[in-house]
Amino acid sequence: MTFPKSVMDEMGLSAGDSIVIEKRADGFYIRPSRVKLVMLAPLRGRLLKGAGSFDLEELRNAKKDPDLRN
């Protein structure tokens, strides 16, 4: 989807960012998709500094667990 720059700026979005569209009784609600930091807690201590890198594009395009995206 394409949004006007003023809308992107107001929502704090950049090109390529993910959004969530929720259907509500009075219409649709659009918001930025943000990662809940509490959902990352199980990774604490598992990720080691200097242990390598990963492909960010591969991560972005990977199938997502819908339970982690709310």
C-alpha positions in Angstrom: 0.0 0.0 0.0 1.1 3.6 -0.6 0.4 6.3 2.0 1.1 10.0 1.7 4.4 11.1 3.3 2.4 13.2 5.8 0.6 10.1 7.0 3.9 8.1 7.1 5.6 10.8 9.2 2.6 11.1 11.6 2.6 7.3 12.2 6.4 7.1 12.5 6.7 4.8 9.5 9.3 4.4 6.9 9.2 2.7 3.5 9.0 -1.1 4.0 7.7 -1.0 7.5 4.9 -3.4 8.5 1.4 -2.3 9.5 -1.5 -4.0 11.1 -5.0 -3.5 9.8 -7.7 -4.4 12.3 -11.4 -4.7 11.5 -13.6 -3.0 14.1 -17.3 -2.3 14.4 -16.9 1.2 13.1 -14.4 0.5 10.3 -10.8 -0.4 10.0 -7.9 0.6 12.3 -4.4 0.9 10.9 -1.4 1.0 13.1 2.3 0.3 12.9 3.4 -3.3 13.6 5.7 -3.2 16.6 7.6 -6.1 18.3 6.6 -6.5 21.9 9.9 -6.7 23.8 8.4 -9.1 26.3 8.1 -11.6 23.4 11.9 -11.5 23.0 12.6 -12.4 26.6 13.0 -16.2 25.8 16.0 -15.2 23.7 17.8 -13.5 26.5 21.1 -15.3 27.1 20.8 -17.3 23.9 22.2 -14.7 21.6 25.9 -14.1 22.0 27.7 -11.0 21.0 30.1 -11.6 18.2 28.6 -15.0 17.4 27.9 -14.1 13.8 25.3 -12.3 11.8 22.1 -12.9 10.0 20.5 -11.8 6.8 17.9 -9.1 7.7 16.0 -9.4 4.5 15.7 -13.2 5.0 14.4 -12.5 8.5 11.9 -9.9 7.2 10.6 -12.3 4.6 10.4 -15.4 6.8 7.0 -16.9 7.7 5.9 -15.2 10.9 4.1 -16.8 13.9 0.8 -14.9 14.1 0.7 -15.4 17.9 3.8 -13.1 18.1 2.4 -10.3 16.0 -0.4 -9.0 18.2 
